Amino acid sequence: MRSCVESNIARVFVNGSPTLEFKPQRGLRQGDLLAPFLLLVVAKGLSGLIRIAIEKNMFKSYMVGIFKVEINLL
């Protein structure tokens, strides 16, 4: 049985299988005020990577509706 002191142990599921337990050392915690900013930074980087992949014909946009609006990132 774990004591209350060790309550910050984490596991991550990768392809449905849990990893070994680890103790988070650095980073954001739930409720941290920087979390929304970090989300925006990551989303901006992802949209840039998708744009480059489209330019190199490595990714095809999803066409939506009768006007065929291109959707790349939801």
TIDRENFI-503786 format. One record per atom (N, C-alpha, C): residue number from 1; chain; atom name; x negated, y, z negated. Coordinates in nm, 4 decimals, always signed. Layout:
TIDRENFI-503786
<pt num="NUM" cadena="A" atomo="CA" u="X" v="Y" w="Z"/>
...
END
This chain:
TIDRENFI-503786
<pt num="1" cadena="A" atomo="N" u="-0.0845" v="-0.1183" w="+0.0000"/>
<pt num="1" cadena="A" atomo="CA" u="+0.0000" v="+0.0000" w="+0.0000"/>
<pt num="1" cadena="A" atomo="C" u="-0.0889" v="+0.1244" w="+0.0000"/>
<pt num="2" cadena="A" atomo="N" u="-0.0504" v="+0.2226" w="+0.0766"/>
<pt num="2" cadena="A" atomo="CA" u="-0.1288" v="+0.3464" w="+0.0858"/>
<pt num="2" cadena="A" atomo="C" u="-0.0886" v="+0.4433" w="-0.0250"/>
<pt num="3" cadena="A" atomo="N" u="-0.1854" v="+0.5211" w="-0.0671"/>
<pt num="3" cadena="A" atomo="CA" u="-0.1543" v="+0.6264" w="-0.1628"/>
<pt num="3" cadena="A" atomo="C" u="-0.1073" v="+0.7504" w="-0.0881"/>
<pt num="4" cadena="A" atomo="N" u="-0.0543" v="+0.8466" w="-0.1588"/>
<pt num="4" cadena="A" atomo="CA" u="-0.0071" v="+0.9713" w="-0.0979"/>
<pt num="4" cadena="A" atomo="C" u="-0.1207" v="+1.0519" w="-0.0358"/>
<pt num="5" cadena="A" atomo="N" u="-0.2410" v="+1.0325" w="-0.0824"/>
<pt num="5" cadena="A" atomo="CA" u="-0.3552" v="+1.1075" w="-0.0329"/>
<pt num="5" cadena="A" atomo="C" u="-0.3855" v="+1.0706" w="+0.1120"/>
<pt num="6" cadena="A" atomo="N" u="-0.3583" v="+0.9474" w="+0.1530"/>
<pt num="6" cadena="A" atomo="CA" u="-0.3890" v="+0.9002" w="+0.2875"/>
<pt num="6" cadena="A" atomo="C" u="-0.2698" v="+0.9131" w="+0.3824"/>
<pt num="7" cadena="A" atomo="N" u="-0.1806" v="+1.0049" w="+0.3598"/>
<pt num="7" cadena="A" atomo="CA" u="-0.0589" v="+1.0134" w="+0.4403"/>
<pt num="7" cadena="A" atomo="C" u="-0.0815" v="+1.0736" w="+0.5791"/>
<pt num="8" cadena="A" atomo="N" u="-0.2000" v="+1.1231" w="+0.6082"/>
<pt num="8" cadena="A" atomo="CA" u="-0.2244" v="+1.1819" w="+0.7393"/>
<pt num="8" cadena="A" atomo="C" u="-0.3008" v="+1.0867" w="+0.8308"/>
<pt num="9" cadena="A" atomo="N" u="-0.2588" v="+0.9613" w="+0.8334"/>
<pt num="9" cadena="A" atomo="CA" u="-0.3125" v="+0.8611" w="+0.9242"/>
<pt num="9" cadena="A" atomo="C" u="-0.2206" v="+0.8563" w="+1.0458"/>
<pt num="10" cadena="A" atomo="N" u="-0.2774" v="+0.8427" w="+1.1655"/>
<pt num="10" cadena="A" atomo="CA" u="-0.1961" v="+0.8454" w="+1.2866"/>
<pt num="10" cadena="A" atomo="C" u="-0.2278" v="+0.7259" w="+1.3758"/>
<pt num="11" cadena="A" atomo="N" u="-0.1316" v="+0.6936" w="+1.4600"/>
<pt num="11" cadena="A" atomo="CA" u="-0.1463" v="+0.5939" w="+1.5660"/>
<pt num="11" cadena="A" atomo="C" u="-0.0861" v="+0.6527" w="+1.6918"/>
<pt num="12" cadena="A" atomo="N" u="-0.1384" v="+0.6138" w="+1.8061"/>
<pt num="12" cadena="A" atomo="CA" u="-0.0870" v="+0.6601" w="+1.9334"/>
<pt num="12" cadena="A" atomo="C" u="-0.0484" v="+0.5372" w="+2.0149"/>
<pt num="13" cadena="A" atomo="N" u="+0.0649" v="+0.5443" w="+2.0830"/>
<pt num="13" cadena="A" atomo="CA" u="+0.1060" v="+0.4361" w="+2.1710"/>
<pt num="13" cadena="A" atomo="C" u="+0.0552" v="+0.4647" w="+2.3121"/>
<pt num="14" cadena="A" atomo="N" u="-0.0189" v="+0.3705" w="+2.3694"/>
<pt num="14" cadena="A" atomo="CA" u="-0.0704" v="+0.3808" w="+2.5050"/>
<pt num="14" cadena="A" atomo="C" u="-0.0113" v="+0.2635" w="+2.5837"/>
<pt num="15" cadena="A" atomo="N" u="+0.0703" v="+0.2960" w="+2.6823"/>
<pt num="15" cadena="A" atomo="CA" u="+0.1389" v="+0.1936" w="+2.7615"/>
<pt num="15" cadena="A" atomo="C" u="+0.2156" v="+0.0949" w="+2.6738"/>
<pt num="16" cadena="A" atomo="N" u="+0.2775" v="+0.1467" w="+2.5682"/>
<pt num="16" cadena="A" atomo="CA" u="+0.3604" v="+0.0652" w="+2.4803"/>
<pt num="16" cadena="A" atomo="C" u="+0.2850" v="-0.0092" w="+2.3723"/>
<pt num="17" cadena="A" atomo="N" u="+0.1528" v="-0.0021" w="+2.3694"/>
<pt num="17" cadena="A" atomo="CA" u="+0.0741" v="-0.0728" w="+2.2678"/>
<pt num="17" cadena="A" atomo="C" u="+0.0106" v="+0.0270" w="+2.1724"/>
<pt num="18" cadena="A" atomo="N" u="+0.0205" v="+0.0028" w="+2.0413"/>
<pt num="18" cadena="A" atomo="CA" u="-0.0381" v="+0.0967" w="+1.9454"/>
<pt num="18" cadena="A" atomo="C" u="-0.1899" v="+0.0870" w="+1.9422"/>
<pt num="19" cadena="A" atomo="N" u="-0.2544" v="+0.2022" w="+1.9232"/>
<pt num="19" cadena="A" atomo="CA" u="-0.3995" v="+0.2051" w="+1.9069"/>
<pt num="19" cadena="A" atomo="C" u="-0.4326" v="+0.1778" w="+1.7610"/>
<pt num="20" cadena="A" atomo="N" u="-0.5594" v="+0.1732" w="+1.7312"/>
<pt num="20" cadena="A" atomo="CA" u="-0.6017" v="+0.1600" w="+1.5917"/>
<pt num="20" cadena="A" atomo="C" u="-0.5663" v="+0.2883" w="+1.5164"/>
<pt num="21" cadena="A" atomo="N" u="-0.5482" v="+0.2771" w="+1.3866"/>
<pt num="21" cadena="A" atomo="CA" u="-0.5199" v="+0.3955" w="+1.3055"/>
<pt num="21" cadena="A" atomo="C" u="-0.6416" v="+0.4868" w="+1.3024"/>
<pt num="22" cadena="A" atomo="N" u="-0.6149" v="+0.6170" w="+1.3005"/>
<pt num="22" cadena="A" atomo="CA" u="-0.7236" v="+0.7131" w="+1.2888"/>
<pt num="22" cadena="A" atomo="C" u="-0.6746" v="+0.8312" w="+1.2054"/>
<pt num="23" cadena="A" atomo="N" u="-0.7699" v="+0.9036" w="+1.1492"/>
<pt num="23" cadena="A" atomo="CA" u="-0.7396" v="+1.0201" w="+1.0677"/>
<pt num="23" cadena="A" atomo="C" u="-0.7683" v="+1.1448" w="+1.1506"/>
<pt num="24" cadena="A" atomo="N" u="-0.6651" v="+1.2238" w="+1.1832"/>
<pt num="24" cadena="A" atomo="CA" u="-0.6886" v="+1.3454" w="+1.2621"/>
<pt num="24" cadena="A" atomo="C" u="-0.7856" v="+1.4389" w="+1.1901"/>
<pt num="25" cadena="A" atomo="N" u="-0.8838" v="+1.4894" w="+1.2629"/>
<pt num="25" cadena="A" atomo="CA" u="-0.9841" v="+1.5771" w="+1.2045"/>
<pt num="25" cadena="A" atomo="C" u="-0.9614" v="+1.7231" w="+1.2402"/>
<pt num="26" cadena="A" atomo="N" u="-0.9275" v="+1.7485" w="+1.3679"/>
<pt num="26" cadena="A" atomo="CA" u="-0.9110" v="+1.8855" w="+1.4147"/>
<pt num="26" cadena="A" atomo="C" u="-0.7883" v="+1.8924" w="+1.5034"/>
<pt num="27" cadena="A" atomo="N" u="-0.7459" v="+2.0127" w="+1.5336"/>
<pt num="27" cadena="A" atomo="CA" u="-0.6339" v="+2.0296" w="+1.6253"/>
<pt num="27" cadena="A" atomo="C" u="-0.5150" v="+2.0946" w="+1.5581"/>
<pt num="28" cadena="A" atomo="N" u="-0.4054" v="+2.0972" w="+1.6307"/>
<pt num="28" cadena="A" atomo="CA" u="-0.2837" v="+2.1596" w="+1.5810"/>
<pt num="28" cadena="A" atomo="C" u="-0.2002" v="+2.0600" w="+1.5031"/>
<pt num="29" cadena="A" atomo="N" u="-0.1334" v="+2.1093" w="+1.4044"/>
<pt num="29" cadena="A" atomo="CA" u="-0.0408" v="+2.0267" w="+1.3281"/>
<pt num="29" cadena="A" atomo="C" u="+0.1013" v="+2.0727" w="+1.3595"/>
<pt num="30" cadena="A" atomo="N" u="+0.1959" v="+1.9880" w="+1.3258"/>
<pt num="30" cadena="A" atomo="CA" u="+0.3354" v="+2.0212" w="+1.3512"/>
<pt num="30" cadena="A" atomo="C" u="+0.3711" v="+2.1527" w="+1.2820"/>
<pt num="31" cadena="A" atomo="N" u="+0.4368" v="+2.2414" w="+1.3574"/>
<pt num="31" cadena="A" atomo="CA" u="+0.4759" v="+2.3702" w="+1.3029"/>
<pt num="31" cadena="A" atomo="C" u="+0.3703" v="+2.4788" w="+1.3178"/>
<pt num="32" cadena="A" atomo="N" u="+0.2557" v="+2.4449" w="+1.3738"/>
<pt num="32" cadena="A" atomo="CA" u="+0.1494" v="+2.5434" w="+1.3938"/>
<pt num="32" cadena="A" atomo="C" u="+0.1950" v="+2.6493" w="+1.4937"/>
<pt num="33" cadena="A" atomo="N" u="+0.1661" v="+2.7753" w="+1.4667"/>
<pt num="33" cadena="A" atomo="CA" u="+0.2099" v="+2.8844" w="+1.5527"/>
<pt num="33" cadena="A" atomo="C" u="+0.1380" v="+2.8877" w="+1.6872"/>
<pt num="34" cadena="A" atomo="N" u="+0.0261" v="+2.8179" w="+1.7006"/>
<pt num="34" cadena="A" atomo="CA" u="-0.0454" v="+2.8136" w="+1.8279"/>
<pt num="34" cadena="A" atomo="C" u="+0.0098" v="+2.7089" w="+1.9247"/>
<pt num="35" cadena="A" atomo="N" u="+0.0983" v="+2.6208" w="+1.8787"/>
<pt num="35" cadena="A" atomo="CA" u="+0.1501" v="+2.5129" w="+1.9627"/>
<pt num="35" cadena="A" atomo="C" u="+0.2175" v="+2.5636" w="+2.0902"/>
<pt num="36" cadena="A" atomo="N" u="+0.3051" v="+2.6641" w="+2.0865"/>
<pt num="36" cadena="A" atomo="CA" u="+0.3654" v="+2.7114" w="+2.2117"/>
<pt num="36" cadena="A" atomo="C" u="+0.2627" v="+2.7682" w="+2.3090"/>
<pt num="37" cadena="A" atomo="N" u="+0.1616" v="+2.8367" w="+2.2582"/>
<pt num="37" cadena="A" atomo="CA" u="+0.0563" v="+2.8902" w="+2.3439"/>
<pt num="37" cadena="A" atomo="C" u="-0.0214" v="+2.7775" w="+2.4108"/>
<pt num="38" cadena="A" atomo="N" u="-0.0541" v="+2.6734" w="+2.3347"/>
<pt num="38" cadena="A" atomo="CA" u="-0.1263" v="+2.5596" w="+2.3900"/>
<pt num="38" cadena="A" atomo="C" u="-0.0440" v="+2.4921" w="+2.4991"/>
<pt num="39" cadena="A" atomo="N" u="+0.0863" v="+2.4801" w="+2.4784"/>
<pt num="39" cadena="A" atomo="CA" u="+0.1739" v="+2.4211" w="+2.5794"/>
<pt num="39" cadena="A" atomo="C" u="+0.1673" v="+2.5019" w="+2.7086"/>
<pt num="40" cadena="A" atomo="N" u="+0.1693" v="+2.6334" w="+2.6997"/>
<pt num="40" cadena="A" atomo="CA" u="+0.1623" v="+2.7172" w="+2.8191"/>
<pt num="40" cadena="A" atomo="C" u="+0.0286" v="+2.7018" w="+2.8921"/>
<pt num="41" cadena="A" atomo="N" u="-0.0794" v="+2.6928" w="+2.8181"/>
<pt num="41" cadena="A" atomo="CA" u="-0.2116" v="+2.6763" w="+2.8787"/>
<pt num="41" cadena="A" atomo="C" u="-0.2190" v="+2.5428" w="+2.9533"/>
<pt num="42" cadena="A" atomo="N" u="-0.1698" v="+2.4370" w="+2.8918"/>
<pt num="42" cadena="A" atomo="CA" u="-0.1733" v="+2.3049" w="+2.9550"/>
<pt num="42" cadena="A" atomo="C" u="-0.0818" v="+2.3015" w="+3.0771"/>
<pt num="43" cadena="A" atomo="N" u="+0.0383" v="+2.3599" w="+3.0663"/>
<pt num="43" cadena="A" atomo="CA" u="+0.1313" v="+2.3626" w="+3.1799"/>
<pt num="43" cadena="A" atomo="C" u="+0.0741" v="+2.4405" w="+3.2967"/>
<pt num="44" cadena="A" atomo="N" u="+0.0056" v="+2.5503" w="+3.2688"/>
<pt num="44" cadena="A" atomo="CA" u="-0.0566" v="+2.6302" w="+3.3749"/>
<pt num="44" cadena="A" atomo="C" u="-0.1655" v="+2.5490" w="+3.4459"/>
<pt num="45" cadena="A" atomo="N" u="-0.2466" v="+2.4783" w="+3.3695"/>
<pt num="45" cadena="A" atomo="CA" u="-0.3499" v="+2.3937" w="+3.4288"/>
<pt num="45" cadena="A" atomo="C" u="-0.2909" v="+2.2804" w="+3.5117"/>
<pt num="46" cadena="A" atomo="N" u="-0.1852" v="+2.2175" w="+3.4613"/>
<pt num="46" cadena="A" atomo="CA" u="-0.1204" v="+2.1091" w="+3.5345"/>
<pt num="46" cadena="A" atomo="C" u="-0.0593" v="+2.1589" w="+3.6647"/>
<pt num="47" cadena="A" atomo="N" u="+0.0049" v="+2.2751" w="+3.6614"/>
<pt num="47" cadena="A" atomo="CA" u="+0.0644" v="+2.3285" w="+3.7842"/>
<pt num="47" cadena="A" atomo="C" u="-0.0443" v="+2.3618" w="+3.8867"/>
<pt num="48" cadena="A" atomo="N" u="-0.1598" v="+2.4083" w="+3.8417"/>
<pt num="48" cadena="A" atomo="CA" u="-0.2711" v="+2.4338" w="+3.9321"/>
<pt num="48" cadena="A" atomo="C" u="-0.3238" v="+2.3060" w="+3.9957"/>
<pt num="49" cadena="A" atomo="N" u="-0.3348" v="+2.2000" w="+3.9171"/>
<pt num="49" cadena="A" atomo="CA" u="-0.3798" v="+2.0719" w="+3.9712"/>
<pt num="49" cadena="A" atomo="C" u="-0.2798" v="+2.0165" w="+4.0726"/>
<pt num="50" cadena="A" atomo="N" u="-0.1506" v="+2.0311" w="+4.0447"/>
<pt num="50" cadena="A" atomo="CA" u="-0.0488" v="+1.9845" w="+4.1390"/>
<pt num="50" cadena="A" atomo="C" u="-0.0547" v="+2.0655" w="+4.2673"/>
<pt num="51" cadena="A" atomo="N" u="-0.0737" v="+2.1966" w="+4.2571"/>
<pt num="51" cadena="A" atomo="CA" u="-0.0840" v="+2.2823" w="+4.3766"/>
<pt num="51" cadena="A" atomo="C" u="-0.2012" v="+2.2385" w="+4.4647"/>
<pt num="52" cadena="A" atomo="N" u="-0.3153" v="+2.2098" w="+4.4036"/>
<pt num="52" cadena="A" atomo="CA" u="-0.4326" v="+2.1643" w="+4.4791"/>
<pt num="52" cadena="A" atomo="C" u="-0.4052" v="+2.0285" w="+4.5439"/>
<pt num="53" cadena="A" atomo="N" u="-0.3390" v="+1.9380" w="+4.4708"/>
<pt num="53" cadena="A" atomo="CA" u="-0.3068" v="+1.8062" w="+4.5257"/>
<pt num="53" cadena="A" atomo="C" u="-0.2126" v="+1.8178" w="+4.6447"/>
<pt num="54" cadena="A" atomo="N" u="-0.1188" v="+1.9123" w="+4.6410"/>
<pt num="54" cadena="A" atomo="CA" u="-0.0279" v="+1.9339" w="+4.7541"/>
<pt num="54" cadena="A" atomo="C" u="-0.1050" v="+1.9865" w="+4.8746"/>
<pt num="55" cadena="A" atomo="N" u="-0.1969" v="+2.0794" w="+4.8513"/>
<pt num="55" cadena="A" atomo="CA" u="-0.2777" v="+2.1345" w="+4.9606"/>
<pt num="55" cadena="A" atomo="C" u="-0.3628" v="+2.0268" w="+5.0279"/>
<pt num="56" cadena="A" atomo="N" u="-0.4074" v="+1.9272" w="+4.9515"/>
<pt num="56" cadena="A" atomo="CA" u="-0.4901" v="+1.8195" w="+5.0051"/>
<pt num="56" cadena="A" atomo="C" u="-0.4069" v="+1.6997" w="+5.0509"/>
<pt num="57" cadena="A" atomo="N" u="-0.2744" v="+1.7152" w="+5.0554"/>
<pt num="57" cadena="A" atomo="CA" u="-0.1812" v="+1.6087" w="+5.0944"/>
<pt num="57" cadena="A" atomo="C" u="-0.1951" v="+1.4830" w="+5.0086"/>
<pt num="58" cadena="A" atomo="N" u="-0.2260" v="+1.5019" w="+4.8804"/>
<pt num="58" cadena="A" atomo="CA" u="-0.2343" v="+1.3902" w="+4.7868"/>
<pt num="58" cadena="A" atomo="C" u="-0.1052" v="+1.3758" w="+4.7069"/>
<pt num="59" cadena="A" atomo="N" u="-0.0171" v="+1.4728" w="+4.7201"/>
<pt num="59" cadena="A" atomo="CA" u="+0.1084" v="+1.4762" w="+4.6447"/>
<pt num="59" cadena="A" atomo="C" u="+0.2148" v="+1.5375" w="+4.7336"/>
<pt num="60" cadena="A" atomo="N" u="+0.3338" v="+1.4799" w="+4.7334"/>
<pt num="60" cadena="A" atomo="CA" u="+0.4430" v="+1.5311" w="+4.8151"/>
<pt num="60" cadena="A" atomo="C" u="+0.5523" v="+1.5842" w="+4.7237"/>
<pt num="61" cadena="A" atomo="N" u="+0.5994" v="+1.7041" w="+4.7519"/>
<pt num="61" cadena="A" atomo="CA" u="+0.7050" v="+1.7661" w="+4.6714"/>
<pt num="61" cadena="A" atomo="C" u="+0.8356" v="+1.6906" w="+4.6863"/>
<pt num="62" cadena="A" atomo="N" u="+0.9197" v="+1.6965" w="+4.5841"/>
<pt num="62" cadena="A" atomo="CA" u="+1.0523" v="+1.6382" w="+4.5875"/>
<pt num="62" cadena="A" atomo="C" u="+1.1475" v="+1.7449" w="+4.6398"/>
<pt num="63" cadena="A" atomo="N" u="+1.2228" v="+1.7127" w="+4.7443"/>
<pt num="63" cadena="A" atomo="CA" u="+1.3150" v="+1.8082" w="+4.8058"/>
<pt num="63" cadena="A" atomo="C" u="+1.4535" v="+1.7919" w="+4.7441"/>
<pt num="64" cadena="A" atomo="N" u="+1.5123" v="+1.9038" w="+4.6996"/>
<pt num="64" cadena="A" atomo="CA" u="+1.6396" v="+1.8999" w="+4.6288"/>
<pt num="64" cadena="A" atomo="C" u="+1.7430" v="+1.9852" w="+4.7013"/>
<pt num="65" cadena="A" atomo="N" u="+1.8651" v="+1.9336" w="+4.7106"/>
<pt num="65" cadena="A" atomo="CA" u="+1.9774" v="+2.0101" w="+4.7620"/>
<pt num="65" cadena="A" atomo="C" u="+1.9819" v="+2.0201" w="+4.9135"/>
<pt num="66" cadena="A" atomo="N" u="+2.0862" v="+2.0886" w="+4.9604"/>
<pt num="66" cadena="A" atomo="CA" u="+2.1049" v="+2.1019" w="+5.1049"/>
<pt num="66" cadena="A" atomo="C" u="+2.0045" v="+2.1986" w="+5.1665"/>
<pt num="67" cadena="A" atomo="N" u="+1.9468" v="+2.2855" w="+5.0855"/>
<pt num="67" cadena="A" atomo="CA" u="+1.8470" v="+2.3811" w="+5.1354"/>
<pt num="67" cadena="A" atomo="C" u="+1.7043" v="+2.3277" w="+5.1217"/>
<pt num="68" cadena="A" atomo="N" u="+1.6909" v="+2.2037" w="+5.0728"/>
<pt num="68" cadena="A" atomo="CA" u="+1.5605" v="+2.1370" w="+5.0600"/>
<pt num="68" cadena="A" atomo="C" u="+1.4593" v="+2.2210" w="+4.9812"/>
<pt num="69" cadena="A" atomo="N" u="+1.4982" v="+2.2578" w="+4.8613"/>
<pt num="69" cadena="A" atomo="CA" u="+1.4098" v="+2.3334" w="+4.7722"/>
<pt num="69" cadena="A" atomo="C" u="+1.3034" v="+2.2377" w="+4.7191"/>
<pt num="70" cadena="A" atomo="N" u="+1.1762" v="+2.2771" w="+4.7266"/>
<pt num="70" cadena="A" atomo="CA" u="+1.0654" v="+2.1934" w="+4.6792"/>
<pt num="70" cadena="A" atomo="C" u="+1.0537" v="+2.2006" w="+4.5283"/>
<pt num="71" cadena="A" atomo="N" u="+1.0496" v="+2.0829" w="+4.4650"/>
<pt num="71" cadena="A" atomo="CA" u="+1.0296" v="+2.0724" w="+4.3197"/>
<pt num="71" cadena="A" atomo="C" u="+0.9019" v="+1.9952" w="+4.2981"/>
<pt num="72" cadena="A" atomo="N" u="+0.8074" v="+2.0546" w="+4.2269"/>
<pt num="72" cadena="A" atomo="CA" u="+0.6786" v="+1.9898" w="+4.2023"/>
<pt num="72" cadena="A" atomo="C" u="+0.6577" v="+1.9551" w="+4.0558"/>
<pt num="73" cadena="A" atomo="N" u="+0.7148" v="+2.0323" w="+3.9673"/>
<pt num="73" cadena="A" atomo="CA" u="+0.6872" v="+2.0165" w="+3.8254"/>
<pt num="73" cadena="A" atomo="C" u="+0.8125" v="+2.0536" w="+3.7474"/>
<pt num="74" cadena="A" atomo="N" u="+0.8582" v="+1.9634" w="+3.6628"/>
<pt num="74" cadena="A" atomo="CA" u="+0.9762" v="+1.9920" w="+3.5801"/>
<pt num="74" cadena="A" atomo="C" u="+0.9344" v="+2.0225" w="+3.4381"/>
END
